[in-house]
Amino acid sequence: MRFAQRTEAIRAFQVMELMDRARKLEAGGMDVVHMEVGEPDFVSADPILEAGQAAIAAGHTGYTSALGLPALRQAVADYYRDYHAVTVDPQRVVITAGASGALMLLSALLLEPGDELLLADPGYPCNRYIPLFAGAVPRLLPVGPDTAYQLDAGLAAAHWSGRTRGMLVATPANPTGSVLARDDLAALAELAAAKQGWLLVDEIYQGLVYPAELQALPAAAQHGAVAADRVGTVLELVRDPDAPVFVLNSFSKYFGMTGWRIGWMVVPESAVTLIERLAQNFYIAPSSIGQHAALAALSEPAMVIHEQRRRAFCDRRNRLVAGLQQLEFGVPRVPEGAFYVYAELPVALQRRGIDSATFCDRLLAGHGVAATPGTDFGEYRAEAHVRFAYTADIGRIDLALERMAAALAAFTDAL
Ligand SMILES: Cc1ncc(COP(=O)(O)O)c(C=O)c1O
């Protein structure tokens, strides 16, 4: 069989292979702490489960409109109003099959073969592979702690070529958990407009941010709380409904609904009709049951649960960062969001030529901790970095830290 050439550029996630190996070790009786998985360890909140079951019982099993249930589009607009003080016309809200489905639509909408788009390295790999599928050329720009692991307008402008059409940023980002500062995000949106290009902002970890004062805030004031120099969404900065800024979001992470496959976009007014046509032809409509469940995810009782979980993630982040630093991993910037720490291997290991793939391999096989090597997220210093997901409870994180201490000692003894 001959398969299309474009498939050759798409690499398998090492994390998937790692997960398979972890499962095999578990089947053989080993206890494994899972810090490789990029999804919340919580089951969807009860109001979501109940709404999903009620949708099935009520027979909501048919297609919906390609753009999504009108009630859900409205509820998303209300969410921006209530939690981010932003007015969004529900007509600009498009419900999708996850943020992944949203990026497929945008890639089809915006990219001609050979067009370039600028992305940060390290970054979430599908955000470069999906545009690649449309024939585009993802340009990975190396970023480090000095720019908070994010693109900034200076860097993007310096790399903007005649073929560049736009930029894709994620805030908070995967794997670094870094959040774009308000001014930097505004400057990127201005650059996109000045270049007659576009800016895609992946806000899938929106809500999972941990401003310093989070734990001190009363529960009622927590909703949507972000640090003073940050914004909850780029839509706070870009008010023009036809500005070339596209927001990708999802019910997967903060709302804990990875398996329901529902996301959304907020798109410029002028793009809606074409996106509808693309969605109709690509997949007809997002899951009807998932959309009914997502409606409940935005209800007040569910939001209270999401906020409790946010606090739990914040506690875990604090514990993991402190523990990793004690073990002499490099965490030059405390990640402000998502549920990942992108840590640099202790210098002593690097000097001995241990790379992240070797480290993750031995950490799993010898010590029962699964983590993802940086090489899943790009090229820039990837072999020196490991992503730890704090999608395990505090007790398991403590256990992972103990096991890592033992692993580091074993590495030192072996050399
Ligand atoms: C940065 C980022 N964007 C998009 C996605 C896709 O998420 P989904 O398709 O579940 O909405 C992920 C999933 O891990 C992610 O980390």
The ligand as a Gaussian input file, in Angstrom:
#p B3LYP/6-31G(d) Opt

LIG

0 1
 C       -2.255000      23.076000      24.104000
 C       -3.314000      22.103000      23.692000
 N       -4.163000      22.443000      22.705000
 C       -5.122000      21.611000      22.277000
 C       -5.292000      20.353000      22.843000
 C       -6.388000      19.472000      22.280000
 O       -7.399000      19.238000      23.189000
 P       -8.883000      18.767000      22.838000
 O       -8.930000      18.347000      21.427000
 O       -9.159000      17.657000      23.803000
 O       -9.790000      19.938000      23.088000
 C       -4.434000      19.938000      23.878000
 C       -4.561000      18.601000      24.495000
 O       -3.726000      18.141000      25.241000
 C       -3.426000      20.852000      24.316000
 O       -2.563000      20.529000      25.294000

